[in-house]
């Protein structure tokens, strides 16, 4: 029987409790009882395909609140891109079980099909998503220096002012005790190729515990997302997404 373990982990300097879920074998679960989360993540050089299955918890919850499903020998995840197919391999992390593989195909609008193939129950082979358009970040660049009272001009290859792109900012600083701490902030902005990051407006730099005599490091991530069509046999709330992800690391902030 599956059971839960409570783990105490530190995320960006903050200690939180998380649930580690023992797996349930797929041969005990009908396809229509599974919740699926599938992602294709491209950095412009290669694409990573990740699939996770869960089953409802004892309280009836779905998704990540339920128990991870571990595929039995009769069941397989495959990813098909054009004429190429790959089998996803099992990966056991700290908090979850998922299945992944990689592809060198990253072209705009490439169609990815991710299928769950089963011997003893119904296949789920109708999950499809297209990769978003590729892009580059022009500015800022790695190792540039900015003061806290300044602005960072963020420029990238735009898609459309009517579309959205997710901006995530993560800092790494020292506190007054000399420990490394970090905070993150995410929000959607127009995918029009330009944005001004107002550093002193960001909550990630407002902590009173930061050592103001030591510079912080900032990373900037832009994520362009497409929502695909998940096979309808999976439970409500299942999804398949494709991301183009670009990151600039090592930006120095004089706080």
C-alpha positions in Angstrom: 0.0 0.0 0.0 1.3 3.5 -0.7 2.2 5.7 2.2 3.5 9.3 2.6 6.7 10.5 4.3 7.1 14.1 5.5 10.4 15.6 4.4 11.9 18.8 5.6 13.8 20.5 2.8 15.4 23.9 2.4 14.3 25.8 -0.7 16.0 29.2 -1.4 16.8 29.5 2.3 13.3 28.7 3.5 12.6 25.4 5.2 9.4 23.7 4.1 7.6 20.4 4.5 7.0 18.3 1.5 5.4 14.9 0.9 7.4 12.1 -0.6 5.0 9.6 -2.2 5.6 5.9 -2.5 4.6 4.6 -5.9 1.6 2.6 -7.1 2.1 0.0 -9.9 0.3 0.9 -13.1 -1.2 -2.6 -13.6 -3.5 -1.9 -10.6 -4.8 1.3 -12.2 -7.1 1.8 -15.2 -6.0 4.5 -17.7 -9.1 6.5 -17.1 -8.2 6.7 -13.4 -4.8 8.3 -14.1 -3.9 12.0 -13.9 -1.1 12.9 -16.3 1.4 15.8 -16.5 3.5 15.9 -19.6 6.1 18.6 -20.5 8.4 19.2 -23.4 11.2 21.7 -22.4 13.6 23.1 -25.0 16.6 25.3 -24.5 17.2 25.7 -28.2 19.8 23.0 -28.3 17.8 19.9 -27.3 14.4 19.1 -25.9 13.6 17.2 -22.8 10.3 15.2 -22.6 9.0 14.5 -19.1 5.9 12.6 -18.2 4.4 11.9 -14.7 1.4 9.9 -13.7 -0.6 10.1 -10.5 -3.7 8.5 -9.0 -6.2 10.1 -6.6 -5.2 10.2 -3.0 -7.3 8.8 -0.1 -9.0 12.2 0.1 -10.1 12.1 -3.5 -7.6 14.7 -4.6 -6.0 14.4 -8.1 -2.7 15.4 -9.6 0.5 15.9 -7.6 -1.5 15.5 -4.3 -2.0 11.8 -5.1 0.3 8.8 -5.3 2.9 8.5 -8.1 2.3 5.7 -10.6 5.2 3.5 -11.5 4.8 1.8 -14.8 4.7 -2.0 -14.8 6.6 -4.0 -17.4 3.6 -4.2 -19.7 3.3 -0.4 -19.9 5.5 2.1 -21.8 5.7 5.9 -22.4 6.9 6.8 -25.9 7.6 10.2 -27.5 7.2 10.5 -31.3 8.6 13.5 -33.1 8.1 13.3 -36.9 9.5 9.8 -37.9 11.5 9.4 -34.7 10.2 7.6 -31.6 11.8 7.2 -28.2 11.0 5.3 -25.0 10.9 7.4 -21.9 13.0 6.0 -19.0 12.1 6.0 -15.4 13.6 8.6 -13.1 13.2 8.5 -9.3 13.6 11.9 -7.6 13.4 13.1 -4.0 9.7 13.8 -4.2 8.4 12.1 -7.4 8.7 9.5 -10.0 8.7 10.5 -13.7 9.7 9.3 -17.1 11.9 11.3 -19.5 14.0 11.2 -22.6 15.8 13.8 -24.8 15.6 14.8 -28.5 17.8 17.0 -30.6 14.8 18.4 -32.3 14.0 22.0 -31.2 12.5 23.6 -34.3 9.5 26.0 -34.1 6.1 24.3 -34.2 7.5 20.8 -34.0 4.7 18.4 -33.1 5.4 16.1 -30.2 3.2 13.1 -29.5 3.6 11.4 -26.1 1.8 8.1 -25.7 1.1 5.7 -22.8 1.0 2.2 -24.4 -0.6 -0.6 -22.4 -1.1 -4.3 -22.8 -3.8 -4.9 -20.3 -5.8 -1.7 -20.5 -6.6 1.2 -22.9 -3.8 3.1 -24.5 -3.5 6.9 -24.1 -1.9 7.9 -27.4 -3.6 11.1 -28.3 -1.5 13.7 -26.3 0.0 16.3 -28.7 1.7 19.6 -28.4 3.8 21.9 -30.6 7.0 23.6 -29.5 6.7 27.4 -29.2 8.9 29.6 -31.4 12.6 29.7 -30.6 14.2 32.9 -29.3 17.4 34.4 -28.0 17.9 36.9 -25.1 20.0 39.8 -26.4 20.4 41.6 -23.1 21.5 41.5 -20.4 24.5 39.3 -20.7 26.3 37.0 -18.2 28.4 38.7 -15.6 27.1 42.2 -16.2 27.0 44.5 -13.1 24.0 46.6 -12.1 23.3 48.7 -9.0 20.1 48.2 -7.0 18.7 51.6 -7.9 19.1 51.0 -11.7 17.1 49.2 -14.4 18.0 46.1 -16.4 16.9 46.4 -20.0 15.7 42.9 -21.0 15.6 42.4 -24.7 14.7 39.2 -26.7 13.3 38.0 -30.0 9.7 39.0 -29.7 6.6 37.0 -30.7 3.6 39.3 -30.3 2.5 42.0 -27.9 -0.8 40.1 -27.6 1.0 37.0 -26.3 2.5 36.4 -22.9 5.9 35.1 -21.8 6.8 34.1 -18.2 9.7 36.0 -16.5 11.3 34.4 -13.4 14.0 36.2 -11.4 16.1 34.3 -8.8 18.7 36.0 -6.6 21.5 34.5 -4.5 22.7 36.7 -1.7 24.3 36.5 1.8 22.5 37.3 4.9 23.8 39.0 8.0 24.9 35.6 9.4 27.0 34.8 6.3 24.5 32.2 5.0 23.5 32.0 1.4 19.9 32.8 0.8 17.7 33.1 -2.2 14.3 34.3 -3.3 12.4 34.0 -6.5 9.7 36.1 -8.2 7.7 35.2 -11.4 5.2 37.1 -13.5 3.8 37.2 -17.0 4.8 40.0 -19.4 4.0 40.8 -23.0 6.0 38.8 -25.5 7.0 41.9 -27.4 10.8 41.7 -27.0 11.4 44.4 -24.4 11.0 44.9 -20.7 12.6 47.1 -18.0 13.4 45.3 -14.8 13.2 47.8 -12.0 15.5 46.3 -9.4 14.6 48.3 -6.4 10.9 47.4 -6.9 11.5 43.7 -6.6 10.5 42.0 -3.4 13.5 39.6 -3.7 15.9 42.4 -2.7 13.8 43.9 0.1 14.7 41.5 2.9 16.1 43.3 5.9 18.4 40.2 6.7 20.5 40.7 3.5 24.1 41.7 4.0 24.3 44.9 2.0 28.1 44.8 1.9 28.1 41.8 -0.4 26.9 41.7 -4.0 24.0 39.4 -5.0 23.9 37.2 -8.1 20.7 37.3 -10.3 19.5 34.8 -12.9 16.8 35.7 -15.4 14.6 33.1 -17.1 12.1 33.6 -19.9 9.6 30.8 -20.7 7.5 30.7 -23.8 4.6 28.2 -23.4 2.2 26.3 -25.6 -0.7 24.3 -24.2 -1.3 21.1 -26.1 -4.2 18.6 -26.3 -4.1 15.9 -23.7 -5.6 12.5 -24.4 -9.2 12.7 -23.1 -9.0 9.3 -21.4 -6.9 10.8 -18.6 -8.6 12.4 -15.6 -9.7 16.0 -15.7 -6.9 18.4 -14.9 -4.3 16.4 -16.9 -2.2 18.5 -19.3 0.6 18.5 -21.8 2.7 21.7 -22.2 5.7 22.7 -24.3 8.2 25.3 -23.2 11.0 27.2 -24.9 13.3 28.3 -22.0 16.1 30.7 -22.0 18.3 31.7 -19.0 20.9 34.3 -18.3 22.9 33.6 -15.1 25.6 35.3 -13.1 24.3 38.9 -13.2 25.9 40.9 -10.4 23.7 43.2 -8.3 25.4 45.8 -6.0 22.8 46.1 -3.2 
